Amino acid sequence: MGKASASEKPQATFLSLFWTFFVISAVTIGGSYAMVPVMASRFTRRGWMDEQSFYDLFALAQAVPGPTTLTTAVFVGQRLLGFPGAAAAFLGIMIPPIVAIILVSLLYGAAARNPIVQGFLAGSYGTVIGLVAALLVRMLRARRWRIHEAALSLLCLAALLVFKGWALPIVIATVILVRLGAMIWKS
């Protein structure tokens, strides 16, 4: 009688959104790009947002100055609950690293030479690389690639590997060439 069907997912609330971002921020090691696939998985599993909508907001967040994960979180929170959702996301993402920075700064001298701490950090390096690689694969598979886009992207990657000090001009030139190619392709 008043029970929700098994296919209905609960709606996000201020506290549930805050707690979700808080936990993701607190336990995900590796920074911004390591957190993105975790966020996408959590929101799609809870039924709050489909994966494509999440990655659309992530793409939009990359165009805005500032930390990508924080901006993505704020965009997701705003999409789900408006301003209160944006505030919940902001607080949930920001509180764990701020507290961690304060604690680490207080404990740095004692823990820096500890072999257990050094081992943990060395071991987490591989996890970070795997999470970033998973994000890259997901984003590449979700996109429809035209031949000129793929060729220019590979050319850009090669140029970035060879000319490391010229990253910004290389990326800007690649974007311009892709846009020109898209205009020519459409005509």
C-alpha positions in Angstrom: 0.0 0.0 0.0 2.2 3.1 0.2 5.4 1.3 -0.6 7.5 2.5 -3.4 8.2 0.0 -6.2 11.6 -1.6 -6.5 12.4 0.4 -9.6 11.9 3.8 -7.9 15.0 5.4 -6.5 14.9 7.8 -3.6 15.4 11.5 -4.4 18.5 13.3 -3.3 18.1 15.5 -0.2 20.5 18.1 1.2 21.9 15.7 3.7 22.2 12.7 1.4 23.9 14.9 -1.3 26.3 16.4 1.3 27.1 13.0 2.8 27.7 11.4 -0.7 30.1 14.1 -1.7 31.7 14.1 1.8 32.4 10.4 1.6 33.7 10.5 -2.0 36.0 13.4 -1.1 37.2 11.8 2.1 38.0 8.3 0.7 39.1 8.9 -2.9 42.8 9.2 -3.3 44.3 10.8 -6.4 42.6 14.1 -6.7 40.2 15.5 -9.2 40.2 13.0 -12.1 40.3 10.0 -9.7 37.1 11.2 -8.1 35.1 11.7 -11.3 34.4 8.1 -12.1 33.5 7.4 -8.5 31.0 10.3 -8.5 29.5 9.1 -11.8 29.1 5.6 -10.5 27.5 6.8 -7.2 25.0 9.0 -8.8 23.9 6.6 -11.5 23.6 3.7 -9.0 21.4 5.8 -6.8 19.3 6.8 -9.7 19.8 10.5 -9.1 21.3 11.2 -12.6 22.1 9.1 -15.7 25.7 8.7 -16.7 25.4 10.9 -19.8 24.0 13.8 -17.9 26.7 13.5 -15.3 29.5 13.5 -18.0 27.8 16.5 -19.7 28.1 18.4 -16.5 31.7 17.2 -16.1 32.5 18.5 -19.6 30.9 21.8 -18.8 32.9 22.0 -15.5 36.1 21.7 -17.5 35.3 24.9 -19.4 34.9 26.9 -16.2 38.0 28.2 -14.3 38.7 26.4 -11.1 39.0 22.9 -9.7 37.1 20.6 -12.0 35.8 18.2 -9.4 34.5 21.0 -7.2 32.9 22.7 -10.2 31.4 19.3 -11.3 30.1 18.7 -7.8 28.5 22.2 -7.6 26.9 21.7 -11.0 25.5 18.3 -10.0 24.2 19.6 -6.7 22.6 22.5 -8.5 21.0 20.2 -11.1 19.6 18.0 -8.4 18.4 20.5 -5.7 19.1 24.0 -6.9 21.1 26.3 -4.7 20.8 24.1 -1.6 22.2 21.2 -3.6 25.1 23.3 -4.8 25.9 24.3 -1.2 25.7 20.7 0.0 28.0 19.6 -2.8 30.5 22.4 -2.1 30.6 21.7 1.6 30.8 17.9 1.1 33.7 18.2 -1.3 35.6 20.8 0.6 35.4 19.8 4.2 37.4 16.6 4.0 40.5 18.0 2.3 40.5 21.1 4.5 40.4 19.0 7.6 43.0 16.6 6.1 45.4 19.5 5.3 45.1 20.9 8.8 45.7 17.4 10.3 48.6 16.6 8.0 50.3 19.9 8.7 50.0 19.2 12.4 51.4 15.6 12.1 53.8 16.0 9.2 57.1 15.9 11.2 56.1 12.7 13.0 54.7 10.8 10.0 56.9 11.8 7.1 59.6 9.3 7.8 57.3 6.4 8.8 57.8 3.5 6.5 54.1 2.5 6.7 53.1 6.0 5.5 55.6 5.9 2.7 54.4 2.4 1.7 50.8 3.6 1.6 51.6 6.5 -0.6 53.7 4.4 -2.9 50.9 1.8 -3.2 48.2 4.4 -3.9 50.1 5.7 -6.9 49.0 2.7 -9.0 45.4 3.1 -8.0 45.4 6.7 -9.1 46.8 5.8 -12.5 44.1 3.1 -12.9 41.3 5.5 -12.0 42.5 8.2 -14.4 42.9 5.5 -17.1 39.3 4.3 -16.5 38.0 7.8 -16.8 39.9 8.3 -20.1 38.6 5.0 -21.5 35.0 5.8 -20.5 35.2 9.3 -22.1 36.8 8.0 -25.3 34.2 5.2 -25.7 31.3 7.6 -25.1 32.4 9.9 -27.9 31.7 9.4 -31.6 35.0 10.1 -33.3 35.4 11.4 -36.8 38.6 10.5 -38.7 40.0 14.0 -38.6 39.3 14.4 -34.9 41.0 11.2 -34.1 44.0 12.0 -36.3 44.4 15.5 -34.9 44.1 14.2 -31.3 46.8 11.7 -31.9 48.9 14.3 -33.6 48.4 16.6 -30.6 49.3 13.8 -28.2 52.5 13.2 -30.1 53.4 16.9 -30.2 52.8 17.2 -26.5 55.1 14.3 -25.8 57.9 15.7 -28.0 57.5 19.4 -27.3 56.7 19.4 -23.6 57.2 23.1 -23.0 54.7 24.1 -25.7 51.6 22.5 -24.3 49.2 25.5 -24.4 50.0 26.5 -28.0 49.8 22.9 -29.2 46.4 22.4 -27.5 45.0 25.7 -28.9 46.3 24.9 -32.4 44.6 21.5 -32.2 41.3 22.9 -31.1 41.4 25.5 -33.9 42.2 22.7 -36.5 39.4 20.5 -35.2 36.9 23.4 -35.4 38.1 24.2 -38.9 37.9 20.6 -39.9 34.3 20.4 -38.5 33.3 23.4 -40.5 34.8 21.9 -43.7 33.2 18.5 -42.9 29.7 20.0 -42.6 30.0 22.0 -45.8 
